[in-house]
Amino acid sequence: MIGDLYGVPGTGDFIQASVASDYSFVMDLNHGYASLLRSLEPTEFSLSYLHIVPKEARIARLAPAVLQADGIDPIGTAQWLDRASARPLLLVYVDRPARITGQVLARGVPVRYDVRVEAPGYVWIAMRSAPGGGLDYEAVAPPREVLLAVTPLPP
């Protein structure tokens, strides 16, 4: 997603990882870096309660997709997970130091975003249970191991 954390993909794929027989893969985030920088657009969140400072900061979420071998139709949904905690993660590129904030009450549960990015580059964002209830989204240290959890689509 270019310029947003959620929504539909804004570009084609920059990285195509080949899956080994043990289902492992390696992704070189530098491979599509020049194309990523050219694709960046002004940040316009689809969720009205999200904000970014400075307003000029540009973001892109690296959202994995699982497609048929011909690369056309999706065969499942995918999500990054921290292997140690099984916590879902978002992988986001930010072009400069920035802060993403926001809060909402979702089905009676407070959800807060306080994502601080200290330098340009990729940042992992995790959702954590907040003390006193609710959910917090914040930048976390890069996990030692990351899994890609794939849920097949129903036939």
Buried (B, 14 or more C-beta within 10 A) or exposed (E): BBBBBEBEEBBEBBBEBEEEEEEEEEBEBEEBBEEBEEBBEEBEBEBEEBBBEEEEBBBBBBBBEBBEEEEEEEEEEBBBBBEEEEBEBBBBBBBEEBBBBBBEEEEEEBBBBEBEBEEBEBBBBBBEEBEEEBBBBBBBEEBEEBBBEBEEEEE
